[in-house]
Amino acid sequence: MRLGYAILVAALVGACTASTGSGSRATGIPMVPLCGSQTSGRDVDGALIGSTRDSTTIRVAAAQEIRATLETAFQWRMTGNSTFNVYAEAPDGPVGAWGRLPRVDPSAIEPIDTETWNVRMTFPTAGCWRLHSERAGGKLAGDVWINVLPRT
């Protein structure tokens, strides 16, 4: 009886620590670091909501799952009336040459109208990525934070 109880307790403790640890899932895929509270929420239409410190509105339509090394298409809406710039950056990634973080520039930006673009990007690694967009030379700017999953 004691042996059965000890096995049950060990199994429960193991299950609890596995769910909070940074190990691997049962599938063997390493857990992806999450963006935590910075992860962008979605609006009622399912678009990611950008965070800004100005009057800019940013909404980004994206797939529910974004995978590393696979090209992903985003439909980006950002208010303003000037040139649109966008890139992705991995804040927790390894620092490279000149102290730069891993960065992804879009493979294509196709305008739909004055406030909407189709943007295609490929993320080289899984992890937390910040999608930064700006207009008016950076006077209007904001971020969308996404979790990029490993390619399966």
C-alpha positions in Angstrom: 0.0 0.0 0.0 2.8 2.4 0.9 4.6 1.6 -2.3 1.5 2.4 -4.4 1.0 5.7 -2.5 4.7 6.7 -3.0 4.4 5.9 -6.8 1.2 8.0 -7.0 2.8 11.0 -5.2 5.9 10.8 -7.4 3.7 10.8 -10.5 1.7 13.8 -9.4 4.8 15.8 -8.4 6.5 14.9 -11.7 3.4 16.0 -13.7 3.2 19.3 -11.8 6.8 20.1 -12.3 6.7 19.1 -16.0 3.9 21.5 -16.7 5.8 24.4 -15.3 9.3 23.5 -16.4 11.1 24.6 -19.5 11.8 21.0 -20.7 10.2 19.2 -23.6 6.6 18.3 -24.3 5.6 14.7 -24.6 6.2 15.1 -28.4 9.9 15.8 -27.8 9.6 19.3 -29.2 11.4 21.9 -26.9 9.1 24.3 -25.2 9.1 27.8 -26.8 9.9 30.7 -24.6 6.7 32.8 -24.4 6.4 36.5 -24.7 4.6 36.4 -21.4 2.3 39.4 -20.6 3.7 41.1 -23.7 2.0 38.6 -26.1 -0.4 40.5 -28.2 -4.1 39.8 -27.7 -6.6 39.4 -30.5 -9.7 41.6 -31.2 -13.1 40.2 -31.9 -12.2 39.6 -35.6 -9.1 37.6 -34.6 -6.5 40.2 -35.6 -3.5 40.8 -33.3 -3.7 44.1 -31.4 -0.7 46.3 -31.6 0.6 48.3 -28.7 1.5 51.9 -29.3 2.3 55.0 -27.3 0.5 57.4 -29.7 -2.8 57.6 -31.5 -1.9 54.9 -34.1 -4.1 51.9 -34.5 -2.4 48.7 -35.4 -4.3 45.4 -36.3 -2.5 42.4 -37.8 -4.4 39.4 -39.2 -2.2 36.3 -38.7 -2.5 32.6 -38.5 -3.2 31.2 -35.0 0.1 29.3 -35.2 3.3 30.8 -36.7 6.1 28.3 -37.3 9.8 28.9 -37.7 11.4 28.6 -41.2 7.9 28.8 -42.9 6.9 31.9 -44.7 3.9 33.6 -42.9 1.6 36.1 -44.5 0.2 38.9 -42.3 -2.4 41.5 -43.3 -1.2 44.6 -41.6 -3.4 47.6 -40.9 -1.8 50.7 -39.5 -3.3 54.2 -39.4 -1.3 57.2 -40.8 -0.6 58.9 -44.0 3.1 58.3 -44.7 5.7 55.6 -45.7 5.2 52.2 -43.9 8.1 50.3 -42.5 8.1 47.0 -40.7 10.5 44.4 -39.3 10.7 41.6 -36.7 13.2 41.3 -33.9 13.9 38.5 -31.3 14.6 40.4 -28.1 15.7 37.2 -26.3 17.8 36.0 -29.3 21.6 35.8 -29.3 23.3 39.1 -29.8 25.1 39.1 -33.1 27.5 41.5 -34.9 27.6 45.1 -33.6 25.4 44.1 -30.7 22.4 43.5 -32.9 19.5 41.2 -32.1 18.2 38.7 -34.7 16.1 40.6 -37.2 13.9 39.7 -40.0 12.9 42.0 -42.8 9.9 41.2 -44.9 10.3 39.2 -48.1 7.4 41.3 -49.5 5.2 44.2 -48.7 2.2 44.7 -50.9 -0.1 47.7 -50.4 -3.8 47.0 -50.4 -4.8 50.6 -49.6 -3.3 53.6 -47.8 -3.5 51.9 -44.4 -3.4 48.1 -45.2 -0.6 45.9 -46.5 0.1 42.2 -47.1 3.5 41.5 -45.4 5.3 38.2 -45.8 8.1 37.1 -43.3 10.0 34.0 -42.5 11.3 33.6 -38.9 14.5 31.6 -38.7 14.0 30.4 -35.1 11.3 29.7 -32.6 10.7 32.0 -29.7 9.3 35.4 -28.8 9.4 37.9 -31.7 8.5 41.6 -31.7 6.9 42.8 -34.9 7.7 46.5 -35.1 5.9 48.9 -37.6 6.2 52.6 -38.0 5.1 55.5 -40.2 6.1 59.2 -40.3 9.7 58.4 -39.8 9.0 56.6 -36.5 6.7 59.3 -35.0 3.9 56.8 -35.3 5.1 53.3 -34.2 4.0 50.2 -32.4 4.7 46.6 -31.7 2.9 43.2 -32.0 4.4 40.4 -29.9 4.1 36.8 -31.2 5.2 33.4 -30.2 6.9 31.6 -33.1 6.7 27.8 -32.7 9.3 25.3 -33.9 8.7 23.8 -37.3 7.2 20.3 -36.9 
